[in-house]
Amino acid sequence: MPTALHSYIIDSDGVIRVRVTVFADTEDSAEYWMNEHEEKCQDLAEHKTIEIYEEIPALPDREALQAVAEAQSTEEDDEDVDEEEPEGDEELDEEEQKA
């Protein structure tokens, strides 16, 4: 069954700030890919971790995730525009006060 292997990295102060998740067709495959990642990421190997296996109904769908990422990017762009608009309104208000 598809598996998500979550590795929670515990910092020296005991706080968890990072989670690494590997998705695979089986638990053994997830463990293999997590080990591959640990070999390349020394930060992960040097810290204590908590690992949790989770059976999932299906592996993540790339196209669905891409659509979510694009929607979030669009939302962030919209927020940037909204943040700029009040400055323009304030300038208009100042000009109106001078008139």
C-alpha positions as CSV (number, residue, x, y, z in Angstrom):
1,M,0.0,0.0,0.0
2,P,1.3,3.5,-0.7
3,T,3.2,4.9,2.2
4,A,4.3,8.3,3.5
5,L,7.3,8.2,5.8
6,H,7.6,11.4,7.9
7,S,10.9,12.1,9.6
8,Y,10.6,14.9,12.2
9,I,14.0,16.5,13.0
10,I,14.5,17.4,16.6
11,D,16.8,20.4,17.1
12,S,19.3,20.6,20.0
13,D,16.8,22.7,22.0
14,G,14.2,19.9,21.7
15,V,12.0,21.7,19.2
16,I,10.8,20.2,15.9
17,R,11.1,22.7,13.1
18,V,11.5,20.5,10.0
19,R,9.7,17.5,8.7
20,V,10.9,15.5,5.7
21,T,8.3,13.3,4.0
22,V,9.0,10.5,1.5
23,F,6.2,9.0,-0.6
24,A,6.6,5.5,-2.0
25,D,4.6,2.4,-3.1
26,T,5.6,0.4,-0.1
27,E,7.0,0.9,3.4
28,D,10.3,-0.7,2.4
29,S,10.6,1.6,-0.6
30,A,9.8,4.6,1.6
31,E,12.6,3.6,4.0
32,Y,15.0,3.1,1.1
33,W,14.3,6.6,-0.2
34,M,14.6,8.2,3.3
35,N,18.0,6.5,3.8
36,E,19.1,7.8,0.4
37,H,18.0,11.3,1.5
38,E,19.8,10.9,4.9
39,E,23.1,10.1,3.1
40,K,22.9,13.3,1.1
41,C,21.6,15.5,3.9
42,Q,24.0,15.5,6.8
43,D,21.8,17.8,8.9
44,L,19.2,15.0,9.0
45,A,21.8,12.4,9.9
46,E,23.3,14.5,12.7
47,H,20.0,15.1,14.6
48,K,17.6,12.9,16.5
49,T,14.5,12.2,14.5
50,I,11.0,10.7,15.1
51,E,9.9,8.6,12.1
52,I,6.2,7.8,11.5
53,Y,4.9,5.6,8.7
54,E,1.5,6.5,7.3
55,E,-0.5,4.4,4.9
56,I,-2.1,6.6,2.4
57,P,-4.8,5.9,-0.2
58,A,-2.6,6.9,-3.2
59,L,0.6,8.6,-4.0
60,P,0.4,12.4,-4.4
61,D,-0.8,13.5,-7.9
62,R,1.8,15.8,-9.5
63,E,-0.7,17.7,-11.6
64,A,-3.0,18.3,-8.6
65,L,-0.1,19.5,-6.5
66,Q,1.0,21.8,-9.4
67,A,-2.4,23.3,-9.6
68,V,-2.4,24.0,-5.8
69,A,1.1,25.6,-6.1
70,E,0.0,27.8,-9.0
71,A,-3.2,28.9,-7.1
72,Q,-1.1,29.8,-4.1
73,S,1.3,31.7,-6.3
74,T,-1.6,33.6,-7.8
75,E,-3.0,34.4,-4.3
76,E,0.4,35.7,-3.2
77,D,0.6,37.9,-6.3
78,D,-2.9,39.2,-5.5
79,E,-1.9,40.0,-1.9
80,D,1.1,41.9,-3.2
81,V,-1.2,44.0,-5.4
82,D,-3.6,44.6,-2.5
83,E,-0.7,45.7,-0.3
84,E,0.3,48.3,-2.8
85,E,-3.1,49.8,-3.4
86,P,-3.5,51.4,0.0
87,E,-0.3,53.4,-0.6
88,G,-1.9,54.8,-3.8
89,D,-5.1,55.6,-1.9
90,E,-3.1,57.4,0.7
91,E,-1.3,59.5,-1.9
92,L,-4.7,60.4,-3.4
93,D,-6.0,61.4,0.0
94,E,-3.0,63.7,0.6
95,E,-3.5,65.3,-2.8
96,E,-7.2,65.7,-2.2
97,Q,-6.4,67.4,1.2
98,K,-4.1,69.9,-0.6
99,A,-6.8,70.8,-3.1
